[in-house]
Amino acid sequence: MSVLSGKKILLGVSGGIAAYKTATLVRLFIKAGAHVQVIMTPASKDFVTPLTLSTLSKNPVHSSFYNQDDENEKWNNHVELALWADLMVIAPATANTLSKMTNGTCDNLLIAAYLSAKCPVYFAPAMDLDMYKHPSTIANFSSLTQFGNVMIPAESGELASGLSGEGRMAEPENIIAFLEADLNSKLPLKGKKILITAGPTYEAIDPVRFIGNHSSGKMGFDIAISAANLGASVILVSGPTNCKVSNPLINVINVVSAEEMYVACHQFYADVDVAIAAAAVADYKPKNVAHQKIKKAADDFTIELEKTKDILASLGEQKKNQFLIGFALETENEIENAILKIQKKNLDLIVLNSLQDQGAGFGKATNKVTFIDKYFNIEPMELKSKEAVADDILEKVKVHFMK
């Protein structure tokens, strides 16, 4: 899966002959799983049509601040476009557009969006070889990179003028490769290994019955996805769940029982940097498992239970340098019980869920959590989607490695 998957890309197209290549570039962005919106300068429409880029991007193309032919048309909000983007790519970036970017000459929608952008900005120069090497152009390159923009170097080859040399816009495939390499190198958790548990465990009563719970596994899977998006290598030990994930950075280990989850966790724990125990592991299991289906005979039926191994406590006992995060699902005395769990299980952080909070708990798309660290600092959070909660948890992991 490309690091561009799911990214919101704002593509700025300026008026050079290389603009024709943006049709292929947009197609490759979409193929990589990105969401694309396009801003064209008026001059760029002489080289590629808005209809082409709109069709390929599956979004309207923006070119002016408003539609002069429709007095009721709302204006194109450059700030909204800029804030929507995870990254902005200006390709081709002509000498004229580069100069405007450097000096803040805001006379078109593309430059207005660029000046409003808070996301990373990449630019791919395209011009004739003498223009490319002109001192003013070189000065603009220097200024733009000092501003924090990233230059995608031009390539050498035949130019529109008939000359041959440096100045060709990088080929679309090479722009994609450049972006992927640059983004991967900047991922904050690249090189880190994270162990995550998810879902319920099923404890067999007989071949057809089990003791389980209502955990969907979504929280643990969302944490795994968030961690992988930040570059981490993830081992996801999951109990029975319908959740699916497709990311080469996530290795899913499917288990059923608490014992199987215990074994899997200890198989990998010594080599990981972080462990996040989000699974709802059964506390008890039948002491004796019937080999045949138990028939419904007597009016009363008793199952003798015994404790399962405490996976989180065992990880806490063996902890060396791992950053260990646990979950607590409580119905009463939530804070007190969560703090006791931190102490008993040698945790660095606990994520407290309360079934008293509306919108939180099993089977919901949302969650409302409270973070409590090993120093007993308490940080209640608002009700959020589980994806957003996963991002908050990984933010705690990022902060830990920044210390």
N, C-alpha and C positions, 0 to 999 in steps of 0.2 A: 504494500500500500504506500502510495506517495505521501510525503509530508505535506503536500498541497491539498490532500483530500480534506474536504470540509472547510477549507480556507475561503474567505471572501476576498476576492481580488478585484481591485479597481484598476482597469487598464486605460491609460491615457495614450491616445494616438495623435501624433502631430503630423504636419504636412510635408512628408518626404516620400520619395518613390518607394521606400522600404515599407510604407504603410500597407502595401498589398500583402505582406507577410503576416500581418496581424490576424488574418482569417485563419491561417494555420495555427497561430499562437493561441487564439481563443479556443479552437477545437482541441488543442492539446491540454489546455487548462481544464476544460470540461471533462476530457478523458481521464485526467488525473483526479477527478472528483471535486474540483473547485467550483465555487459559485462566482460568476463573473458579471460585472457591469462595466460598460465602456463609455468613456468620454472622448469625443473627437473634437479636434479644433476644426473651425470652418474650412481651412485649407486642406485638411487631410481627406475631406470628402471628394476631392478631385482624384484621389488615388484608390480609394476603396469605399464602397457604399455603406451607409448606415444599415440598410436592409440586410446586407450580408452578415455584418457583425451582430445585429440584433437576432437574426435567425440562429446563428451559431451559439450565441451566449444565452439565448432564451430569455433575454431581457431587453427592454427598450434602450436604445442608444441615446445618450445625452450629448448635445452639441452647443446649445445656447442657454442663456439664463431663462428664457421663456419663449413660447411659440408666438412669433409676431403675427401669424395668420389667424390666431384665435385669441380674442381679447378675454375670454373666460378661462383660458388655460392657466394653471398655476405655474409658478416659477420653479425651475429646477434648483433645488436647495443644495448648493455645493457643500455646505457643512454636513448635512445628512449623508451625502455620498461619501465624504471623507471619513466620517465617524463610523460608517457601516463597514469599511474595509479593514481586513486583517493585514493586508499589504497593498501597496500601490506600485504599479509597474508602468513606466512611461517608455513606450517603444512604438515607433522610433522616436528618439529624442533628437530633434534637429538642432542646429546651431542657434537658430532663433529661439526655440523653446528653452534650450539650456540657458541662454542669456536672460530670458524672462524669469526662469526659476531662480537664477543667481541674484538678480536685482529686485525681485518681487514685483515685476511689471505685470499687474493683474488686469489684463484686458480680454481674457476669455475664461470660459467655465473650467477648462483644464487647469489653468494656473490658480484659479480661485480654490479649486478642490485641493490642489497640491499644497497651497499655503495653509489650508485648514487641516491637513492630514496629521494625525498623531501616530499613525502606524509606520512601520518601516517602508521606505520609498526606494525603489530600484529604478535606474534609468539606463537605457540601451542606446547610446549615441549612434547616429547614422548621418553621414555627410561625405563630401568628396575629400580626398586625401589631404589637399592643401588646407582646407577648412579645419580638418581634424587636427592638424599639427600647428595651426595658427596660435600665437601666444594668447590671444583672448580666449580661445576655446580651451586651451590647457589651463588657463587661470580659472575658467568656469568649472572645469573638472575638479580642480583643487578646492574651490570654494564649496561646491556641492557636497563633496565627500567630507569636508570639515563640518558641514551642517548636519552630518550623520546619514546622508544618503549613500546608497551603494551603487557603484558603477559596474555595469555589465560590459566589459571591454568589447570594442568593435573588432571585427575580423578583417583579414586581408583578402583581397580578391578583386574581381572585375567590378567596377563602379558604373553608375548610370552615365557618367560623363564619357565613358569609353576608356578611361584610365584604369590602371590596376594598382592597388595598394591598400593601405589601412584606412578604414572608414565605413566598411559595410556593417550594417546592423547584424549582430549575432543571429545565427539561424534560430528559428523557433525552438527546435529540439535542444539547442545549446543553451538557450535562455532558460528552458525548463530545468535542464541539468544544473545550471548555475544556481538557480533559486533553490532547488532541492539540496544541493551541497551546502549552500550558505545557511539555509534555515536549519539543516541538521546539525551543523557545527555550532550553532548558537542555542540549541535546546538545553535548558537548564539542568535536566536530569540525565543527559547523555552519559553513558558509562556506568550508571547506577543500576543495581539489581533490586527489584522490589518483589516481595512475596505477599500475595493477597489471597485471603480466603473469602468465599462467597457462598450464598445459598444456605439451605437447610441441610441437616443430615437425616437419613432414614435409618431407624434402628429396628431390625427385623423382629417380628413376633413369631411368624411362621413364614412359609414361602410366599404368601400372598398379602400379608398384613404387616404394618410397621407403625412405629411411633415417629411422628414428625411434627413440623410446624408450618406456619403460613408464609415463611420467607420466600420471596420470589427470586432472590439473588441479584436483583437489579442494582442495588447499591454497590455491591462488590464489583460487578461488571463495569459500572460507570467509573469507579475508582481506577480499575485496570485500564480502561480506555483513556482516561485523563492522564494517567502516568505514562502510557505509551506515547501519547501526543506530546509529552514533554521530553521524550527521548529515552525513557527508562526501559530496561529489559524486564519484562513482567512474567512472573510465574503465578498463574491464577489457579488455585486449588478450589474447585467448585463441587458442591453437593448437587443433587438432582435439581435441575432448573431448565426452563425453556429459553433462557437468555442465550444469545449467540454473540460471538465476536469474531471479526476477521481482521487481524493485524499481525504481521510477521514478528512484531516485538512482544506479542502476548502468547505464552505457552500455556494452554489450558490443560490442567490435570483433572480429569473427572473422577470423583469418588462418590461413595454412597453413605457409608457409616462414619461415625466419629473416629473410630479406630483407623479407618483408611485415611481420613483427613489428618489425623495425628502423625501417621507414618509418612505421608507425603510432605507435610510441613517440615518435619525433622530431616527429611532427605535433602532439603534445599536450604534450610535456615542458616547454616554456618557460613554460606557463601553470599548471603544477601546483605544489602546495606539498610534496607527498611523492611519491616513486616507490618502489614495492616490486616488485623483479624476482624473482618466484617461478616463472617459467616455466623448463622444462628445455629450453633452446635447443640445437639441434644445433651442435656445434663445427665440423663439416665437412660439405660437400655435394659431390655429384658435379660434377666440373669440366665435363663435357659431359653433357647430358640427351638421351637418345634420343627422337626424335619418334614412333617406332613401338615397339611391344612387342618387347623383345629376345628372340629365340628361343633356346631351350636347344639349343646345338649343340656347342660345344667342351667338353672335360672341365674345363678351367680357364677362369676368367673374371676379369678384373681391372678394377676401377673406380678411376679416378684421382680423388682427392679434393682439394679446396681448402678453406681456412678460410672459415668464415662471418664476417660482421662481428660484432664483440663489442659487443652492444647495451649491456650494463652499463658497460663501459669507456667507450663513447662518451657515455653519460649522465653519467658521472663527469667526463669532460673538459669537458662543457658546463655542469656544475653551477654554479649561482649561489647561490640561497638554498634550493634544494630539500633536503629531508631524504631521503637516498638509502639504501635498504636492499637488500642483495643476499642471495642464498642460496648456500650452498656444500654440495654433496653429495660427501663424501670417503670413501675406503676405507682410507686410511693417512695418517699424519702430519696428522691432521685439524686440530688447532689451528694448527700452523705454516702449513699451506696456506691456512687461512682468513685468518690475519693477513696473509699475503702478498697475498691478494686484496683485503683492505681497503686496503692501501697502493697497489697497482697501479691500482685502479679508483676510488680517491677516495671510498670509502664512509663513511657515518656509522655504519652498523650492519650486521653480517652475521649471518644465521641459519644456523648450521651443523648439517647433518644427517650422521649417520654410518650407513653401511649395516651397520656392525658391531653396531649396537644392535637388539635384538629388538623388533619392533613398529613400527620406523621404516622410512621409504623409500617407494618407489613402490607404489601400489595398496593401501595400508593405510588403515584408518580412524583410526589413531593416528600420532603422531610424537613423537620425542624430540629436542629441539634444544638447542643451546647458543648463547646470545647473546654476541657479542663486539663492543664498540663501538670507535670510532676511537681511543680512548685505550688499547685492548687490555685493557679490563676484561672478564673472562670470567665468564659466569653460566650454569652448566649447569642445565637444567630437567628435571623428571621426565617420564616417559612420560605423554602426555595425548592426548585426542581432538584431531583437527586443528582442530575448532571452538574448543577451548580454547587451542590454540597460536595460532590467529588472534587471539583476544582478547588474548593476551599480547603479540603483536607490536603491536597497536593501542594497548596500554597504553604501550609505548615511544614511540609517536607522540604520544600525549596528554602524556606527561611532557616531550617535546621542546618542545611549544608552551606548556607551563606555565613554562618557564625564563625 
